Amino acid sequence: MEQKLDKILKLSEVLNITALSKCTIWLYIKKGLFPASVKLGPRRIGWFESDIQDWLLSKKEERELERVKNGNN
């Protein structure tokens, strides 16, 4: 079975997808609230696209749980 490779996203792409600022991303990483980056070279980092998608889905699930908790469907 062939395994599909995950796309690497640049910081600018992650900023665009998440609508977070650089400072917020670094703060969330430090607090363990955001996926860690991967080092690609001496001056280049990136994120696995699947990690960012999973993080976004978790935020959506948190929102849905909050709605249920508050009785808002």
C-alpha positions as CSV (number, residue, x, y, z in Angstrom):
1,M,0.0,0.0,0.0
2,E,1.4,3.4,-1.0
3,Q,1.5,6.1,1.7
4,K,0.6,9.6,0.6
5,L,3.1,12.3,1.6
6,D,1.9,15.2,3.6
7,K,2.3,18.7,2.2
8,I,4.5,21.2,4.1
9,L,3.0,24.6,4.7
10,K,5.1,27.8,5.0
11,L,4.4,30.2,7.8
12,S,2.6,32.6,5.5
13,E,0.3,29.8,4.4
14,V,-0.4,28.9,8.1
15,L,-1.1,32.5,8.9
16,N,-3.6,32.7,6.0
17,I,-5.3,29.4,6.8
18,T,-5.7,30.0,10.6
19,A,-6.1,33.8,10.6
20,L,-3.7,33.9,13.6
21,S,-0.8,36.3,14.0
22,K,2.8,35.2,14.1
23,C,2.9,36.2,17.8
24,T,-0.2,34.1,18.6
25,I,1.2,31.1,16.8
26,W,4.5,31.2,18.7
27,L,2.7,31.7,22.0
28,Y,0.3,28.8,21.3
29,I,3.2,26.5,20.3
30,K,5.0,27.5,23.5
31,K,1.9,26.6,25.5
32,G,1.4,23.3,23.6
33,L,-1.9,24.6,22.0
34,F,-0.7,24.6,18.4
35,P,1.2,22.0,16.3
36,A,5.0,22.3,16.4
37,S,6.8,23.3,13.3
38,V,9.3,21.1,11.6
39,K,12.8,22.4,10.7
40,L,13.4,22.1,7.0
41,G,16.8,23.8,6.8
42,P,19.0,26.4,8.6
43,R,16.5,29.2,8.1
44,R,13.3,27.4,7.0
45,I,10.5,25.9,9.0
46,G,7.1,24.5,8.0
47,W,4.1,22.7,9.3
48,F,2.5,19.5,8.1
49,E,-0.8,20.3,6.4
50,S,-2.5,17.5,8.2
51,D,-1.4,18.9,11.6
52,I,-3.0,22.2,10.8
53,Q,-6.2,20.6,9.4
54,D,-6.4,18.5,12.6
55,W,-6.0,21.6,14.8
56,L,-8.7,23.5,12.8
57,L,-11.1,20.5,13.2
58,S,-10.4,20.4,17.0
59,K,-11.3,24.1,17.2
60,K,-14.6,23.3,15.3
61,E,-15.3,20.4,17.7
62,E,-14.7,22.7,20.7
63,R,-17.2,25.2,19.3
64,E,-19.8,22.5,18.8
65,L,-19.3,21.1,22.3
66,E,-19.6,24.6,23.7
67,R,-22.9,25.1,21.8
68,V,-24.3,21.9,23.2
69,K,-23.1,22.7,26.7
70,N,-24.9,26.1,26.5
71,G,-28.0,24.6,24.9
72,N,-27.5,26.4,21.6
73,N,-28.0,24.1,18.6
